[in-house]
Amino acid sequence: MSPPRASRSEQLLLFGRNFLKHPKMLGSLIPSSRFLVNHLLQEVDWARARVFLEYGPGVGTFTTEILRRMRSDAILVALETNSDFVRFLRGRVRDNRLHIVHGSAAEADSVLASLKLSRADYVISGIPYTTMPPDVRDLILQKTHAVLDPNGAFLVYQFTRSVLPYLQQTFGFVRQDFEPLNVMPARLFYCRHHVDHKSDRNGRRANGSGRPRSLQPVAPDSTVNARSPRSSG
C-alpha cells in the first residue's frame, strides 16, 4: 500500500528546517516519538472507527501508524497548512484510504463535506493551540466539536497544560495524561461530548491495548470564564 518510508534522518531534517522557519506552528524541534504515538492511539477503538481526521500531520509520524492500525474500509483525512509537509506526505505515503488536504483545521467541516463525510470518529491533533490567534483557536475547537461523532473522541497532545481551559469550555468531558518519554515530555488530552463509560477505572479503553495508565478526569474549572476565549492558525 505504501512505498518505503522516509529515513528518520530525512524526517528530522525536514521537520527541523520547518521548525526554524515556523516555530510557533510546530511547537517542537523533532517529530513525536513512538512512545507518544502508542500512548495516544491506545484510546482508539480500532474495530469500530471508520473516519479519522488528523490536524497537522507534519512528516507523518502519526499518519503512518494510524494507517497501519485502522480498518481496511476506514478513511483518514489529514489537514496540513505547511506546503513542504504536504509535498513530503504525498510523495512518501501512498494509500487509497488517505486524503491529504492542503488546508487548515478550521476548514474541517467543509473538507469532510467535500468527501461526503459528515462526522469523524476520532480527531487527532498536535497543533499548538496556545500560540495561534484566539479567534482561530476558538473556530477550530468549535468546528471539531461539530464534526466529532457523539461517541467519538478528540485526542490532543501538547507540551503544556495551557490548552486545558479551552478544551473544557468546548467539550463536556476531558481527561488528561502525561508521556514523559517523549522529547519534549507531552501532555495528552482525551476530549468527548460526554463521559466515556466504556473506559475502565484507570481511564483506559476497555478494548484497548497497552499497560493501564492513570488518566485523570478533569471537571470544568469554575474559575474559568464559561464564555469562549476572547476573539482577536
N, C-alpha and C positions, 0 to 999 in steps of 0.2 A: 504493500500500500504506500509506503514512504521510501524515499531514497535514503542513502546513508546520512545520518545526522552530521551536522557541523561538529568539528572538533571543539572541545571545551575551550581551547586557546582562542579559536576563531570567535566563539561566542563572547568570551571575556573581552577580547579586543574591541569588538563592535559595541558591546554594552558599555565598556569603559569610555570609549570615544564619545558616545552619545551622552553619557553622564556628565562629561566635562562640558559639553555644549548645552545640555538642558538638565542641570542638577535638580531643579525643583519638579521636573516632570517625572524623574525616575526614582529619586529618593535613596538610591543605593548605588554603590560603585560596581557591584558584581551581581549577577543573577541569583535567584533563590536557590538554596541548597536542596538536596534530596530529602533532608530531614524536614524542612518546611513543607515541601510538596507532599510528602507522605502524611504528615501531621494534618494538614488542612484537608486533604482529599479523603481522609478516613471518615469524614462526616457524610460522604455521598452514599446514597442508596443506588448502587450501580445497576441493579436489576430493574429498578423502576424508571430511572431517569431517561428521558428521551431528548430533551433540549437543554444544552448548556450554552451559557453566554459568558465570555471572558473579556474583561476590560484590561487593556494594556498588556498584551501577551509578550511584548518585548522580543527576545530571541527564542521564545517557545518552550521555556523550561516547564511550565505547567501545561501548555498546549499539547505537547507530545505525550505527556503522561496521561492526560485526560483521554486523548485518542486511544491510547493503549488499553485503557481500562473500560471505556464506555461500550455500550451495546453496538452491534453491527448496524442497527437501524436508527441509531441516535444521530444528533446533529450538534456540532459545535460551531458557534458564531463568535469570532474573535474581532473585537473592535480596537484598532490601533491608530493613533494620530501621527506617529512618527513614520515618515516615508521610508527611512532606512530599514526599520524593522519590518515594515510591510513587504518590501522587496526581498528581504532576507527570508522571511517565512514563506512567501510564495515560491521562492526558488528552492527551498530546502524541504518543505513539508507538503507532500502530495497525497491527499486523502480526500475522497469524494464526500466524506462526512463533514469536512472542514470548510467554513466560509470565512475568509479573511477580508475584513472590510476596513478600508482606509477612512476612518471616521471616529467621532467622539462617542463616549459612553452616554452623553446627553441625547444622542440620537437612537438609543436602544429600542424604543418603541417603533419608530419608523423603519429601522433596519429589520427588525423581526417581521413587521408587517410586509415588507418587500419580499420576504422569503415565505410569505403565507403562514407565519407563525404568530401566535397571539401571546404565548406565555413561555417562560423559561423555568425549568425545574430547579436549576442551580445557576447562580451568577457568581463567578469567581473574580475577585478584584484585588489588585495590589497598587493601584494608582494612588498617589499621595494626596488625600483629600484636604489636609490642613494647609497645603501650600497653594491651592488653587483659589480663584476668586470665590467668595461665599455664595454668590448667585449661581455660579456654575456647579458648585458642590451641592447646593440645595436641589437644583434641577436634576442632577444625576441620581441623587438618592430618591427623589420623588418618582422619577421615571423607573428606577429599579423596583421600587415598591409596586408600581403599577403593573410591570410586566412579570413579576415573580408569581409563580403558581402559589395558590393558598397553602399548599403543603410543601412548598419548596423552601430553599434556604439561600441567603446571600452570604457568601464566605469571603471574608475580608482579612488581609494580612497587612500590617503596618509596622512601623518601628517605634511608635509611641502610642499612648492611650488617648491622644488628643482628639481622635475622631469619635470617641465613645459617646459624648453628648449628642452629636448629630445623628448617630445611629439610633440612639434611644428615642429621639424626637420623631423618627420616621417609622421605626419598626416596633411591633408590640412586645417582642421578646428578644433579648440579646444575651448571648453567653460569651465569655472571653477565656482565652487560654494564652500560653506562652511557649515559644520554641527557643530554648537557649542555645541550641547547636547551630542555628543559622548565623551567617555573618552578613549583617548585624543581627543580634537576637531579635526575634519578631513577636509582635502581639497579634493574636488571632481573635477574630470576632465572628460568631455564628448568629446571623440575624434571621428572624422569622416573623410572619404575621402574628403568630400566636405561640404559646408554649408547645414544645415538641414532646408529646407524651410517649413517643417511640424510643426515646433515649433511656439508657439505664441510669442508675443512681450517680454514676460518675460523669454523666452527660454524654457518654459515647453512644453512637447509633447502635441499636440492638443487633443489627445485622452487619455492623461494620467490622473492620479488621484492625489489627494492631493492638498494642497494650492499652489498658484503660488509662485515662488521664483525668485529672481533677479539674474539670471545667467548672467555672464559677458562674452561677446565674447572676445576672445583673438586672436589678429592678430599676425603673426610671428614677433618676435623681431629682428629688423635689426641689433642689436648689437651682436646677437648670430651667431657664425660661421655656415654657411649653411651646412658644412660637418657633417657627423656623429661624435659623440663624439669619442675621440681617443681610439684606441684599447689597451688593456693591455695584481651565481645563486642566 
